[in-house]
Amino acid sequence: MIRVVMLGRLGNNLFQYALGRELAEIHQVPLVMDASWFNAEGWGQVECIRRLPGIAEGKAQVVRRCSLGARALRKATGKHYWQYRGVPMLREDEADQSYNSTFLAAPADCLLFGYFQSPLYFRNSAQRLRQELSTDGLGLEAGREELAAQLAAPGSVAIHVRRSDYIGNPNLDLCGRDYYRKAIARMREMVEGARFFAFSDDPAAAATVLDDPAVHMVTSPPQLSPLADLHMMKLAQHHIIANSTYSWWAAWLGEKPGQHVLMPRRWFAEIHAPIEEKRWHGWQIVE
C-alpha cells in the first residue's frame, strides 16, 4: 500500500496524489491519502478533493483518522502514527524540494511525506492524470455561467495573484507588480485581443498589484469550494500563474492547443526548488 500524508492546501494535495498514483500504478497496490495531519479548519479547505473523479471512483482512498491518541502523539512527537507501525517512510527534504528520482523507486509498501511539486514525477501519465483530476461535470459553474462562457472564449487569460497566506512567510515569495506588468505585456504581444480575468484570495490587494484597468477582478463568495475557482481558471485559454500550486494546476489541467502559460522565475524565497523542474512543456518563464 502507498500512503501519502496530505499537507498544505488543494494544489499541494494534487501533487501528492499525482506521485502516489504513479507509485500505485507501478506496484499495482492501493493508494491511501491520509488527511490526519489537518485540524478541522484545514480539513474544511481540502476535503473537496474527494469530489475529483480519481478519488470518487476509488483510485485512491482519503482517510482522516483523528483519534485523541493519534492527535496527542503527533502533538507530542511531531510524528505521524504510521511511523510507529514499521512502515518505511520516505520524507522530502524541507529545505530542498528539487525533483528526486528516488521517490519513484519507493517500495510497494511505504509512507510518503512531502510536497513533490514537480511534473517530472508524472510526466509519462499526463493523460490519465488529467482524467482523474478533471473538474468538468461537477457543477462548479453554477451561478457563474456567464463568467464561465467568457473564460472559455478565445483570447481569455486567467491571472492568479496569491496573497494572504504568503505574507509574512519567510519561505514564500510574493509575485509583485513588476512580474505581472511584464507578463501582461508579453501576453498582449502573443494573444490578439487578450482579455484578462484575475483571481485572488485578496482581490483588493490584487487590484493594487495589477494596477491595470483592463483586468477584470473576479470576486468569489467565501463559501465556494476551492475547486470552483480552480475550474474557472482552467477554462481560460491562457494563463499567468503565481508561484502557487493552485494556479499551476489550473493551467496544467486546462491545457489546450495554442495555450500560452507564463510563470515567475522564483518559486520560493528560501527553499531550493529549480523552476525548470516545475515548468511544463511550452510554458514560458518571465524574468
C-alpha positions in Angstrom: 0.0 0.0 0.0 1.2 3.5 -0.9 0.3 6.0 1.8 0.7 9.8 1.2 0.3 12.3 4.0 -1.8 15.2 2.8 0.0 18.5 3.6 -0.8 22.1 2.6 -3.8 23.1 0.5 -5.5 21.8 -2.5 -2.7 22.4 -5.0 -0.2 20.6 -2.8 -2.6 17.7 -2.4 -2.9 17.3 -6.1 0.9 16.9 -6.4 0.8 14.4 -3.6 -2.0 12.5 -5.3 -0.1 12.5 -8.6 3.1 10.9 -7.1 1.0 8.5 -5.1 -0.9 7.3 -8.1 2.3 6.9 -10.1 3.6 4.6 -7.5 0.3 2.8 -7.0 0.2 2.1 -10.8 3.9 0.9 -10.8 3.3 -1.6 -8.0 -0.4 -2.3 -8.6 -1.3 -1.6 -5.0 -3.9 0.7 -3.3 -3.3 4.3 -2.6 -4.3 6.0 0.7 -4.3 9.8 1.1 -4.0 10.4 4.8 -5.6 13.6 6.0 -4.9 13.1 9.7 -2.5 16.0 9.7 -5.3 18.5 9.3 -7.3 20.2 12.1 -11.0 20.9 11.4 -10.3 24.2 9.7 -7.6 22.8 7.4 -9.7 19.8 6.5 -12.5 22.1 5.5 -10.3 23.7 2.9 -9.2 20.5 1.2 -12.0 17.9 1.7 -13.3 18.9 -1.8 -10.5 16.7 -3.3 -12.9 13.7 -2.7 -15.1 15.0 -5.5 -12.5 14.6 -8.2 -13.1 11.5 -10.4 -10.0 9.6 -9.5 -10.9 9.6 -5.8 -14.6 9.4 -6.3 -14.1 6.3 -8.5 -11.8 4.6 -6.0 -8.4 5.2 -7.5 -7.4 6.4 -4.0 -9.0 6.4 -0.6 -8.9 9.5 1.6 -8.9 8.8 5.3 -8.9 11.1 8.3 -8.1 9.2 11.5 -8.5 11.8 14.2 -8.5 9.8 17.4 -7.3 11.6 20.5 -4.4 9.2 20.7 -3.2 10.0 17.2 -3.5 13.7 17.7 -1.7 13.6 21.1 1.1 11.5 19.6 1.5 14.0 16.7 1.5 17.0 19.1 4.0 15.4 21.5 6.4 13.9 18.9 5.7 15.6 15.6 5.5 12.1 14.1 2.7 10.5 12.1 1.2 7.4 13.6 2.1 5.3 10.6 5.8 5.8 11.6 5.1 3.6 14.6 3.8 0.7 12.5 7.1 -0.1 10.9 6.1 1.2 7.5 9.1 2.6 5.5 8.9 6.4 5.4 10.3 8.5 2.5 10.5 12.2 3.5 11.2 15.1 1.2 13.9 17.5 2.5 12.1 20.6 3.7 14.9 22.9 2.5 15.5 21.2 -0.8 12.3 20.4 -2.8 14.0 19.7 -6.1 13.0 16.6 -8.1 14.3 13.4 -6.6 14.0 10.3 -8.7 14.5 8.0 -5.6 10.9 8.7 -4.7 9.8 6.9 -7.9 11.8 3.9 -6.7 9.8 3.8 -3.4 8.8 0.3 -2.3 5.2 -1.1 -2.7 4.5 -0.6 1.0 5.6 2.8 2.2 4.6 6.2 3.6 5.4 9.4 1.6 5.8 12.8 3.5 6.4 15.9 1.4 5.0 18.2 -1.3 6.6 16.7 -4.5 5.9 19.8 -6.6 7.2 18.8 -10.0 5.5 17.3 -13.1 8.7 15.2 -13.5 7.1 12.7 -11.1 4.2 12.0 -13.5 5.5 13.2 -16.9 4.5 9.8 -18.5 1.0 9.7 -17.1 -0.4 13.1 -18.0 -3.4 11.9 -20.0 -4.5 9.5 -17.2 -4.0 12.1 -14.5 -6.0 14.8 -16.3 -8.9 12.5 -16.5 -8.6 11.6 -12.8 -8.4 15.2 -11.7 -10.9 16.7 -14.2 -13.2 19.3 -12.7 -15.7 19.1 -15.6 -19.2 17.9 -14.8 -19.0 18.7 -11.1 -21.4 21.7 -11.2 -18.7 24.2 -10.5 -20.1 26.8 -12.9 -23.5 27.0 -11.1 -24.4 30.7 -10.7 -21.4 31.8 -12.7 -22.4 30.6 -16.2 -21.7 34.0 -17.8 -18.2 34.1 -16.4 -17.6 30.6 -17.5 -18.6 31.4 -21.0 -16.3 34.5 -21.1 -13.4 32.4 -19.8 -14.0 29.7 -22.4 -14.0 32.2 -25.3 -10.9 32.9 -27.4 -8.5 35.4 -26.0 -9.2 34.8 -22.4 -6.3 35.0 -19.9 -6.6 33.9 -16.3 -4.3 35.7 -13.9 -3.7 34.4 -10.4 -2.5 36.6 -7.5 -1.7 34.8 -4.3 -1.5 37.0 -1.3 -3.0 36.3 2.2 -1.2 33.2 3.4 2.1 34.2 1.7 2.5 37.5 3.5 5.0 37.1 6.4 6.1 33.6 5.5 9.9 33.6 5.1 9.9 30.6 2.8 7.5 32.1 0.2 8.0 34.9 -2.3 5.2 37.3 -3.3 4.9 37.9 -7.1 4.9 41.7 -7.3 3.8 44.4 -9.7 6.9 44.1 -12.0 6.2 40.4 -12.7 2.5 41.0 -13.6 3.3 44.1 -15.6 5.8 42.1 -17.7 3.6 39.0 -18.0 0.6 41.0 -19.1 2.6 42.9 -21.7 4.0 39.7 -23.1 0.6 38.1 -23.2 -0.7 41.1 -25.1 2.1 40.6 -27.7 1.2 36.9 -28.1 -2.6 37.0 -27.9 -4.6 39.3 -30.1 -7.4 40.9 -28.3 -6.4 39.4 -25.0 -9.0 39.7 -22.2 -7.7 39.4 -18.6 -9.5 37.9 -15.6 -7.8 38.0 -12.2 -8.4 35.6 -9.4 -7.1 36.2 -5.9 -7.6 35.3 -2.2 -7.3 39.1 -1.6 -9.0 40.9 -4.6 -8.5 44.4 -3.2 -4.7 43.9 -2.8 -4.5 42.1 -6.1 -6.2 45.1 -7.9 -3.5 47.4 -6.5 -0.7 45.0 -7.5 -2.0 44.6 -11.0 -2.9 48.3 -11.5 -4.4 47.7 -14.9 -8.0 48.9 -15.6 -8.3 46.4 -18.4 -8.1 43.5 -15.9 -11.4 42.2 -14.6 -11.2 41.2 -11.0 -13.2 38.1 -10.3 -15.0 38.1 -7.0 -15.7 34.7 -5.4 -18.1 34.1 -2.4 -16.1 32.8 0.5 -18.3 29.7 0.8 -17.3 28.5 -2.6 -15.3 25.3 -2.8 -11.6 25.8 -3.7 -12.4 23.6 -6.7 -14.7 26.3 -8.1 -12.0 29.0 -8.9 -9.6 26.2 -9.9 -12.2 25.1 -12.5 -12.9 28.7 -13.6 -9.2 29.4 -14.2 -8.8 26.1 -16.0 -11.4 27.3 -18.5 -9.3 30.2 -19.7 -7.4 29.9 -23.0 -4.2 31.2 -21.5 -2.7 31.7 -18.0 -0.4 34.0 -16.0 0.2 31.9 -12.9 1.6 32.9 -9.5 4.2 30.9 -7.6 1.3 28.8 -6.4 0.4 25.2 -7.0 -3.2 26.3 -7.2 -2.8 28.2 -10.5 -0.1 25.7 -11.6 -2.8 23.0 -11.7 -5.4 25.3 -13.3 -3.0 25.9 -16.2 -1.9 22.3 -16.4 -5.4 20.8 -16.3 -6.6 23.5 -18.7 -4.0 22.6 -21.5 -5.4 23.5 -24.9 -3.9 23.8 -28.4 -2.2 27.2 -28.7 -2.2 27.8 -25.0 0.3 30.3 -23.5 1.3 29.9 -19.9 3.6 32.4 -18.2 5.2 31.7 -14.8 7.6 33.5 -12.4 11.3 32.7 -12.3 11.3 32.5 -8.5 9.1 29.9 -6.7 10.3 30.1 -3.1 12.3 32.6 -1.1 14.4 30.2 1.0 13.6 26.7 -0.3 15.7 25.2 -3.1 13.3 24.3 -5.9 14.6 24.8 -9.5 12.0 26.5 -11.6 12.8 24.3 -14.7 11.6 21.3 -12.7 8.2 23.0 -12.4 7.8 24.2 -16.0 5.6 22.1 -18.2 6.2 21.8 -22.0 5.9 25.1 -23.7 5.4 27.2 -20.6 7.5 30.5 -20.5 9.3 32.0 -17.6 9.1 35.7 -17.0 12.4 37.1 -15.7 
